[in-house]
Amino acid sequence: MQAEILCVGTELLMGQILNTNAQFIARKLSALGIDLKYQQVVGDNEERLEAAYRLALSRSDIVITSGGLGPTVDDITKRVLARVAGRKMVVFPEAEEMVRRRFAEYHRNMTPNNRNQAMFAEGTRILVNHHGTAPGAIVPLDNGCEVIHLPGPPSELEPMFEESVMPYLEKRSEHVIVSRYIRIFGMGESEVDMRMKDLEAGSNPTLSPYCSLGEVMLRATASAGTHEKAEEILTPLVKEVRRRIGHVIYEISGTDHGGLGETAVTELKARGWTVAVSEDATGGLLASALAEIPESEQIFRGGMVFPCGAGICRDTAEERARGIREQMRTDLGISVVGTAVEAGDVPAGTVYLGISTINGTRVKQVCLSGGRDRIRKLAVKHALSMILEELG
Amino acid sequence: MQAEILCVGTELLMGQILNTNAQFIARKLSALGIDLKYQQVVGDNEERLEAAYRLALSRSDIVITSGGLGPTVDDITKRVLARVAGRKMVVFPEAEEMVRRRFAEYHRNMTPNNRNQAMFAEGTRILVNHHGTAPGAIVPLDNGCEVIHLPGPPSELEPMFEESVMPYLEKRSEHVIVSRYIRIFGMGESEVDMRMKDLEAGSNPTLSPYCSLGEVMLRATASAGTHEKAEEILTPLVKEVRRRIGHVIYEISGTDHGGLGETAVTELKARGWTVAVSEDATGGLLASALAEIPESEQIFRGGMVFPCGAGICRDTAEERARGIREQMRTDLGISVVGTAVEAGDVPAGTVYLGISTINGTRVKQVCLSGGRDRIRKLAVKHALSMILEELG
């Protein structure tokens, strides 16, 4: 089963928006074991969209479109497909009801052109949009291909994909796909890659690396006739990864939501431990990395931000970690003392991290490289990782 | 002149990386007045890449590729083009010298396969890579089309585009393009759009909106034979935009780098004013928004982060703004007091902003909607905007 993504929107061609939809869909398809071979982006132009559809349908089994489902004349995604497929556009009463309900909820007037949002090619299956007015759709074509229409805004596309498209594709594939997301901090991308090379060459189970600044996530995926069989295929691979690089794995979970911040907050909550921070080089970014995690209110007690690069030394890191813990009466205090830019004769990236609990205070030095932004973000990740270390 | 972007890399099809290159190039082409009609993404597969080249060259004058210039067998972008164009691949001594120099700088051994990075189709013009080992290239083809090869990592592609490709395309276009970037805060995207609709319909000068959370940027662009003539076309448009919505414009500049944080730091530096922050709902994000701006060390003195949602009221905002200014001995103190989540009977998004200078302290209330993340980010933008208001 080969899939293709077709994003429709002049705003993508103007660079007005970043195409996060393509990455989101690509990741999900990959986790479903569906081959994605092509992505296309075209503007709101009937002729070019028609050519893009014809090309996609000539080489792919599933074409997933994003964008162009709205009520205006520029929203041409559904209409052009109907023409290509030789189908009539008709109003779907259940879709009309969805649109109407959404407008009522938003206390907005439904202007007549919004009826366009309820029109699809004959023979379409409607997908509910819980986060916007435009329903999505699955359009099975006569040649066996399927086109899946999704709305453009990521806040609508992402939940629609998870709620409606994933279960549909899972069912269609006749295989059960199971994944484990293995999160790594403290080993570079290229070293992880080197150590996993042979495992990444496999076809079932598969192992794929996803890298972000300072972190690597490995996705292990198995496909089988039943859930149990898939788990059976997956388990030895995860075990082998753990055997090779277990010391740098901080989480293994069944979902791809997460990261150091999420894991730190989860672990703190599990212990019922509160935390306060004291930071200079990171200028509020560490506090923010904790505060942004849902329900962190339960454990995050705030802290202090100092000017960058003042008083860089091991002792300052120790004093500040202990000081903030005592001042804020938390179970854990963490400090970042360093500089993200050259400060006198101290090179950029010189950072001390302090952590303090009732059991004592310890300090670790890291030397980070790269620009200001990279140093700040890496320092935050090291601090979060140190919290996890402390919690065991 | 019609352009097309062709991104090469299986990691894009797996969703392992976000395609920021496509947006970056799209924005730059748009500012250059070059029509971008298509984007394609294909994996590291010779057959599919060849088909993608043939399609692109059949419909576009300029094809810009990103990725696949490295030394491994998976790096096929240059080789496949040479085959499509019927050209021999040859080593370019100046490119080899560039690669060699970069390896020496990085104190890394240059393995033999790295010579591939110096091989291009005959008749190629080499582009220097100041931030990585793989040189880029401009390949003029016999049919008048041009292919521009850029490296995949954004940290290499972006400067190469700005340093080498922009000047080349500017020269090639025979027109001078001048742009103004008009930054707006305090008016919604749809209202800006409504008020600018007629101006956005023009073709020279053009006016295009770029929206990010809570902010709108309008890019006004004119094209003419000389710089003076372009300015002459542009000035009335910018004046008209200013006449219509001048009260919500916080910056008009000649570059697309910027935002509320940059402008706030620039204005504070211009006055020689220091600032300290006190925040709860935003949990460090306001401090971080200032600290992340280059050279903010000169004016940012840090501050306090309080737990979210404790003691929400107008008086707290006033006390904290004054308090942090006095405690940190800064010219300006700013506070965010509120909650990003429901807190007892206070709804999420209830936020008081306080600002204090030697001339006094004032507080403003805003009611923000959306999820936790959106509320936090909007509150930070309101705070930065309040700093700009205070500075006049």
Boltz contact constraints between the chains, C-beta under 6 A:
constraints:
  - contact:
      token1: [A, 13]
      token2: [B, 26]
      max_distance: 6.0
  - contact:
      token1: [A, 13]
      token2: [B, 36]
      max_distance: 6.0
  - contact:
      token1: [A, 14]
      token2: [B, 30]
      max_distance: 6.0
  - contact:
      token1: [A, 15]
      token2: [B, 23]
      max_distance: 6.0
  - contact:
      token1: [A, 15]
      token2: [B, 26]
      max_distance: 6.0
  - contact:
      token1: [A, 15]
      token2: [B, 27]
      max_distance: 6.0
  - contact:
      token1: [A, 15]
      token2: [B, 30]
      max_distance: 6.0
  - contact:
      token1: [A, 16]
      token2: [B, 210]
      max_distance: 6.0
  - contact:
      token1: [A, 18]
      token2: [B, 23]
      max_distance: 6.0
  - contact:
      token1: [A, 19]
      token2: [B, 19]
      max_distance: 6.0
  - contact:
      token1: [A, 23]
      token2: [B, 15]
      max_distance: 6.0
  - contact:
      token1: [A, 23]
      token2: [B, 18]
      max_distance: 6.0
  - contact:
      token1: [A, 26]
      token2: [B, 13]
      max_distance: 6.0
  - contact:
      token1: [A, 26]
      token2: [B, 15]
      max_distance: 6.0
  - contact:
      token1: [A, 27]
      token2: [B, 15]
      max_distance: 6.0
  - contact:
      token1: [A, 30]
      token2: [B, 14]
      max_distance: 6.0
  - contact:
      token1: [A, 30]
      token2: [B, 15]
      max_distance: 6.0
  - contact:
      token1: [A, 36]
      token2: [B, 13]
      max_distance: 6.0
  - contact:
      token1: [A, 39]
      token2: [B, 41]
      max_distance: 6.0
  - contact:
      token1: [A, 40]
      token2: [B, 40]
      max_distance: 6.0
  - contact:
      token1: [A, 41]
      token2: [B, 39]
      max_distance: 6.0
  - contact:
      token1: [A, 210]
      token2: [B, 16]
      max_distance: 6.0
  - contact:
      token1: [A, 283]
      token2: [B, 287]
      max_distance: 6.0
  - contact:
      token1: [A, 283]
      token2: [B, 288]
      max_distance: 6.0
  - contact:
      token1: [A, 283]
      token2: [B, 291]
      max_distance: 6.0
  - contact:
      token1: [A, 284]
      token2: [B, 284]
      max_distance: 6.0
  - contact:
      token1: [A, 284]
      token2: [B, 287]
      max_distance: 6.0
  - contact:
      token1: [A, 284]
      token2: [B, 288]
      max_distance: 6.0
  - contact:
      token1: [A, 284]
      token2: [B, 291]
      max_distance: 6.0
  - contact:
      token1: [A, 285]
      token2: [B, 288]
      max_distance: 6.0
  - contact:
      token1: [A, 287]
      token2: [B, 283]
      max_distance: 6.0
  - contact:
      token1: [A, 287]
      token2: [B, 284]
      max_distance: 6.0
  - contact:
      token1: [A, 287]
      token2: [B, 305]
      max_distance: 6.0
  - contact:
      token1: [A, 288]
      token2: [B, 283]
      max_distance: 6.0
  - contact:
      token1: [A, 288]
      token2: [B, 284]
      max_distance: 6.0
  - contact:
      token1: [A, 288]
      token2: [B, 285]
      max_distance: 6.0
  - contact:
      token1: [A, 288]
      token2: [B, 288]
      max_distance: 6.0
  - contact:
      token1: [A, 291]
      token2: [B, 283]
      max_distance: 6.0
  - contact:
      token1: [A, 291]
      token2: [B, 284]
      max_distance: 6.0
  - contact:
      token1: [A, 297]
      token2: [B, 308]
      max_distance: 6.0
  - contact:
      token1: [A, 301]
      token2: [B, 307]
      max_distance: 6.0
  - contact:
      token1: [A, 302]
      token2: [B, 305]
      max_distance: 6.0
  - contact:
      token1: [A, 302]
      token2: [B, 306]
      max_distance: 6.0
  - contact:
      token1: [A, 302]
      token2: [B, 307]
      max_distance: 6.0
  - contact:
      token1: [A, 303]
      token2: [B, 305]
      max_distance: 6.0
  - contact:
      token1: [A, 305]
      token2: [B, 287]
      max_distance: 6.0
  - contact:
      token1: [A, 305]
      token2: [B, 302]
      max_distance: 6.0
  - contact:
      token1: [A, 305]
      token2: [B, 303]
      max_distance: 6.0
  - contact:
      token1: [A, 306]
      token2: [B, 302]
      max_distance: 6.0
  - contact:
      token1: [A, 307]
      token2: [B, 301]
      max_distance: 6.0
  - contact:
      token1: [A, 307]
      token2: [B, 302]
      max_distance: 6.0
  - contact:
      token1: [A, 308]
      token2: [B, 297]
      max_distance: 6.0
